[in-house]
């Protein structure tokens, strides 16, 4: 795909559709690109967002380790209880 500059685009359209229409079309395209860039920038993660996410992952990992250990202890107590009962 060939890239053309804004000036080349204007020069191509000017003789075909006229000055006013070319200006309107170029302004519309510029505005659309600007809005698109703003939307993309809103969706990008910042370093602060990544740091918050990392903290949440560490907290979840810690909670998961606590739960696994708790379940392990409960199972061991249940197995020992069944063993002593016999």
Helices and strands as residue ranges (DSSP letters): H 6-17, H 19-43, H 47-85
